[in-house]
Amino acid sequence: MKFTEEWIIAQAPGASTVQNGKKLSQKGSFSQLSKTEDETLFWADCAGSGKNPYHTSIDLTNADTPTCRCSCPSRQFPCKHAVGLLFEILAGKPFAVAEVPQDLADKRAKQAARAAKKEQESKETAQKPKRTNNAAKAKKIQKQLEGIEKAEQMVSDLLSHGLGTLSGTSAKTYEALAKDLGSYYLTGAQVAFINLASEVKKIQSNGDKENYDEALRILIRLNAMLQKARGFLQEKLDKKAFDLEDNLLYEALGGVWKLEELERIGSVKENAELVQLSFDVLFDEPRKQYVDRGYWIELESGNIYQTLNYRPVKALKYIKAEDTCFALVKVPKLCYYPGTGNQRVRWEACEMADVDQTVMQTIRKSAQTDLAQVIKQVKNEIKNTMSEKYLAVMLMFDTIGKVGDEFVLQMANGERIVLRDRAADGTDHASVYKLDWLSGAGWKQGQILFGLVFYDAADATLCLHPYSLITDAQIIRLQY
């Protein structure tokens, strides 16, 4: 297997682990470097803080998902010692062919037995269709419909009396009812109420119209979602049709898709190739979680997808953080979520390759040149009450310049769009000012800009929040 630093970064739980592992390799912390003749297992000792070294190994029996083992007490997986050993392999350090230590041989045998058992169970499951408990599913839907009735009453009160009713005692009442929605399998609606309450509290503290507009948007979206969900669930109940289907309401209500479920409904593309256009990390204050977000272009179709990795603050130690990726990612099975716009995608295994000139040319060919058509796409997306109020796009522009104090992107046919930071992304995502740094490099003429087209209610304008510049040779990240 060909090792790359990009591949190692993808295995690590975070950037700090990568840096610490690299330092261990650079300062010569490893000894007794050993490997099997077929190079599917590497092991070594790594000096730690105590007098005894840690025993670290990398099992590449399944190269897509390597098994990293270490005797250190770290809860990170892989730990910095295992990442350091990967850097030892990458650096071409001399590993002596040796007999596998007995403890590692035993662990490999157990791992192989588990894999064989899992494969056998998978075959048996495929041959024997899973029995569906329709009674339990009907009971769950009935419970959800009861919860929707409660939620609709809350929304009706808010629409009738105004957002000001979420003050004082009323606020506590609504928060208690929203919390109760969790017992009705309506975590999606529950989160919407939490977000709504968060925006209203901001309004009460600073009276900002922007927060009012966001609160109203959440309320309208929630109302539409509840109405559609009622009809969707009632139809399932009446027809006793409980199978999953390609419908974004499942996730909007709080359902969590599994990869095998997405495959079952046909939301899968085989042998996809993707390149990441941008990467950023958002903090969801109401839900107290970080969201690692990547935007990717799928080379064959030119579609722009997104990956989302949720990391609750309470579980940061146990959930691997995603990171920016500069490689060509080859995915055997790409699963995509129901929905429109920039659909979410996931995959289990992948291989990485270099982004060469041919790949860059393919990316550039997918850029849109008709701004009017892009604006039409964005408006259609915004009209859908269930969708986000922005759309990620790539535009082939003629030039970027200033009109007054604002940057403006101009297309070859003279069409223009204002470049502006999207306030909802937060001040840490501001990127327009960085365009000043690119003067004199030819990067603001005849290139491609990737970003989010959004509606700015402040002056009723569609604007573009720049995320990356794409040249013939590279992707220049403005976000991360």
Salt bridges, closest charged atoms under 4 A:
GLU5 OE2 - LYS22 NZ 2.70
GLU39 OE2 - LYS35 NZ 2.63
ASP45 OD1 - HIS55 ND1 2.77
ASP59 OD2 - ARG69 NH1 3.80
ASP59 OD2 - ARG108 NE 2.89
GLU88 OE2 - LYS93 NZ 2.73
GLU119 OE2 - LYS123 NZ 3.85
GLU152 OE1 - ARG230 NH2 2.85
GLU175 OE2 - LYS201 NZ 2.80
ASP180 OD2 - LYS150 NZ 3.26
GLU199 OE2 - LYS202 NZ 3.62
ASP213 OD2 - LYS209 NZ 2.87
GLU214 OE2 - ARG217 NH2 3.04
GLU235 OE2 - LYS239 NZ 2.86
GLU245 OE2 - LYS236 NZ 3.06
GLU251 OE2 - ARG344 NH1 3.77
GLU263 OE1 - LYS333 NZ 3.16
ASP280 OD2 - ARG293 NH2 2.78
ASP280 OD2 - HIS429 NE2 2.72
GLU285 OE2 - LYS288 NZ 2.72
ASP292 OD2 - ARG311 NE 2.83
GLU300 OE1 - LYS269 NZ 2.38
GLU406 OE2 - ARG420 NE 3.02
ASP421 OD1 - HIS465 NE2 3.38
ASP425 OD1 - ARG293 NH2 4.00
ASP425 OD1 - ARG422 NH2 2.92
ASP425 OD2 - HIS465 ND1 3.33
ASP428 OD1 - HIS429 ND1 3.18
ASP436 OD2 - LYS402 NZ 3.92
ASP456 OD2 - ARG420 NH1 2.88
ASP459 OD2 - ARG420 NH1 3.14
ASP472 OD1 - ARG364 NE 2.94
